């Protein structure tokens, strides 16, 4: 995987809300869950997980629209409603950014894919690791270490 040129800037569809990724992602993922299929109107969503202090909104004020009872807080541009990033309950130290919103998204490649039990039969990714559900916390920590090695030499 190529590394993004940092800071990696990006925006929503209407350019009213912009952001910067300031550090190398912790990992990149493709999620095939039904929620991501519906949110992205596609076969899966792509995510770059970034330490919270390595991500900042430059312009605009994204609005959170969590589903009742859900630990996932999805943030959207208030003007065009582009899904920009997600924060998950107790994981406030990380931000799940939609990396294809970066002005240069040529570096984006999923290292792992999750929720393949919901995967559309024709959907394919180049992911190195595949999980039928979400990885356990221990598996996820192992994935982070493997991604670091993979992205440094990929």
C-alpha positions as CSV (number, residue, x, y, z in Angstrom):
1,X,0.0,0.0,0.0
2,X,1.2,3.5,-0.8
3,X,1.2,5.9,2.1
4,X,-1.0,9.0,1.8
5,X,0.9,12.3,1.3
6,X,0.4,14.0,4.7
7,X,-1.5,16.0,5.5
8,X,-4.1,14.3,3.3
9,X,-7.0,16.7,2.7
10,X,-10.5,15.8,1.7
11,X,-14.0,17.1,1.5
12,X,-17.7,16.2,1.2
13,X,-19.3,16.3,-2.2
14,X,-20.2,20.0,-2.0
15,X,-16.8,21.1,-0.5
16,X,-18.6,22.8,2.4
17,X,-17.0,20.5,4.9
18,X,-13.3,19.7,4.7
19,X,-10.9,17.7,6.8
20,X,-7.2,16.6,7.1
21,X,-5.7,13.3,7.9
22,X,-2.4,14.3,9.7
23,X,-0.9,10.8,10.4
24,X,-0.6,7.5,8.7
25,X,-3.7,5.4,9.1
26,X,-3.7,2.6,11.8
27,X,-5.4,0.3,9.3
28,X,-7.6,0.3,6.2
29,X,-10.8,-1.9,6.0
30,X,-13.6,-2.8,3.7
31,X,-16.8,-3.5,5.7
32,X,-19.5,-5.6,4.0
33,X,-22.1,-5.3,6.8
34,X,-25.7,-4.5,5.8
35,X,-25.5,-1.1,7.5
36,X,-22.4,-0.1,5.5
37,X,-24.1,-1.3,2.3
38,X,-27.0,0.9,3.0
39,X,-25.0,3.9,4.2
40,X,-22.7,3.8,1.2
41,X,-25.3,2.6,-1.3
42,X,-22.7,0.2,-2.5
43,X,-21.4,-3.4,-1.8
44,X,-19.2,-2.2,1.1
45,X,-17.7,0.8,2.7
46,X,-14.0,1.7,2.9
47,X,-12.5,3.0,6.1
48,X,-9.2,4.4,7.2
49,X,-8.9,4.3,11.0
50,X,-7.0,7.3,12.3
51,X,-6.0,8.2,15.8
52,X,-8.4,11.0,16.8
53,X,-5.5,13.5,17.3
54,X,-4.4,12.8,13.7
55,X,-7.7,13.9,12.2
56,X,-9.2,17.3,12.1
57,X,-12.2,19.1,10.5
58,X,-10.8,22.2,8.7
59,X,-14.0,23.8,7.6
60,X,-17.7,23.2,8.3
61,X,-19.4,21.5,11.2
62,X,-20.3,17.9,10.5
63,X,-23.5,16.7,12.2
64,X,-23.8,13.4,14.0
65,X,-26.7,11.1,13.1
66,X,-26.5,7.9,15.2
67,X,-29.3,5.4,15.1
68,X,-31.1,5.1,18.4
69,X,-29.2,2.7,20.7
70,X,-26.2,2.4,18.4
71,X,-22.7,3.1,19.6
72,X,-21.7,4.3,16.2
73,X,-21.9,8.0,15.6
74,X,-21.9,8.8,11.9
75,X,-20.9,12.3,10.9
76,X,-22.2,14.0,7.8
77,X,-21.8,17.3,6.0
78,X,-25.0,19.3,6.9
79,X,-25.3,20.7,3.4
80,X,-24.9,17.6,1.1
81,X,-25.2,14.9,3.8
82,X,-22.1,13.1,2.6
83,X,-21.1,10.4,5.2
84,X,-17.6,11.6,6.2
85,X,-16.5,9.7,9.3
86,X,-17.7,7.6,12.2
87,X,-16.8,7.5,15.9
88,X,-17.6,4.3,17.8
89,X,-18.8,4.4,21.4
90,X,-15.8,3.8,23.7
91,X,-13.3,4.3,20.8
92,X,-13.2,8.0,20.9
93,X,-9.4,7.8,20.5
94,X,-10.0,6.7,16.9
95,X,-11.9,8.1,13.9
96,X,-13.1,5.9,11.0
97,X,-12.7,8.2,8.0
98,X,-14.1,7.6,4.5
99,X,-10.8,7.7,2.7
100,X,-12.2,8.0,-0.8
101,X,-13.2,11.6,0.2
102,X,-9.5,12.5,0.2
103,X,-8.5,14.7,-2.8
104,X,-5.9,12.0,-3.6
105,X,-7.3,8.6,-2.7
106,X,-4.9,6.6,-4.9
107,X,-3.3,5.2,-1.7
108,X,-6.5,3.6,-0.4
109,X,-6.5,-0.2,-0.4
110,X,-8.3,-2.3,2.2
111,X,-5.9,-4.5,4.3
112,X,-8.8,-6.5,5.8
113,X,-12.4,-7.0,5.1
114,X,-15.1,-7.6,7.7
115,X,-18.6,-8.9,7.9
116,X,-18.2,-11.1,4.8
117,X,-21.2,-13.1,6.0
118,X,-23.2,-10.2,4.6
119,X,-21.0,-9.8,1.5
120,X,-22.7,-9.6,-1.9
121,X,-21.6,-12.6,-3.9
122,X,-20.0,-10.6,-6.7
123,X,-18.1,-8.1,-4.4
124,X,-14.4,-8.5,-4.4
125,X,-11.6,-6.6,-2.7
126,X,-7.8,-7.1,-2.6
127,X,-7.9,-7.4,1.2
128,X,-5.2,-9.6,2.8
129,X,-7.3,-10.7,5.7
130,X,-11.0,-11.7,5.8
131,X,-13.4,-12.0,8.7
132,X,-16.9,-13.4,8.6
133,X,-17.9,-11.0,11.4
134,X,-15.9,-8.2,13.1
135,X,-12.5,-9.3,14.5
136,X,-12.4,-9.8,18.2
137,X,-10.4,-7.1,20.2
138,X,-7.4,-9.4,20.3
139,X,-7.6,-10.2,16.6
140,X,-7.9,-6.5,15.9
141,X,-4.8,-5.6,17.8
142,X,-2.9,-8.3,15.8
143,X,-4.3,-6.8,12.6
144,X,-3.0,-3.3,13.6
145,X,0.5,-4.7,14.0
146,X,0.3,-6.6,10.7
147,X,-1.0,-3.6,8.9
148,X,2.0,-1.5,10.2
149,X,4.4,-4.0,8.6
150,X,2.3,-4.4,5.4
151,X,1.9,-0.7,4.8
152,X,5.6,0.0,5.5
153,X,6.7,-2.5,2.8
154,X,3.6,-2.8,0.6
